[in-house]
């Protein structure tokens, strides 16, 4: 989880590009899994595709309502 915090608090966001991979919460699989970045706006990941189910959705770094 620390890596997620560093990633989205400016730790190494410069390394993330469209087409790159990030761990994100999948709304279909209901798990944190590897995703491909589809869209970035204002240095924030906006849209991703799950590499497991191929579902496309807004980026969520962690389980909604879960611990941060």
N, C-alpha and C positions, 0 to 999 in steps of 0.2 A: 504494500500500500504506500510505502514511502516513495517508491519510484513514481507512482501516480501523482503524489503531492508535488514532488520536484518537477515533474513534467508540466503540470498546469499552474505552477507558481513561478514559472520562468526559469526553472532549472535547466532544461535542455529542449525547450520548445522549438528552437531554431533547427533542430535535427528532424523535426516532423514535417513531412511534405505530402501533398496529394499523391496517392499511390503507395504511401508508406504504411506500416503496420503499427497499431496501438492496441492495448488491452482496453476493452470497453464492455459495458453491460449490454447484453443483447436482449431486446424486448421480446423476442420470439422464444429464444432458448432459455431465458431467465437465468443466465449465468454470465460471469465476466469471462470473455473469450477474446481471441485475436480478431481484429477487424482491420479492414483496409480503409484508409482515409479517402473520402470522396470529395469533401469540400472544406476549405479553410477560409474564414473571414475575420479580418482584424486580428490576426495571429491566434485565433481560436478555432479548434476543430468543431465543425458544425454538423457534418453528415458522414456516416460510416456505413460499410457493408460487412456483415458478419462473414467470416471465412468458413464457418461451419454450415449455417443454413442459407447463406447468401441473401438474407434479409437486409434491406436498407432502412435506416432510421436515423433520427437525430442522435448525436453523440451523448453518451452518459458515461462518466468515468467510473461510477460505482453503482451498487444496487440502490435503487430509490428507497429512501426511508431507512437504509441500513447505516451501520457505523461508518464514519468518515476516516 
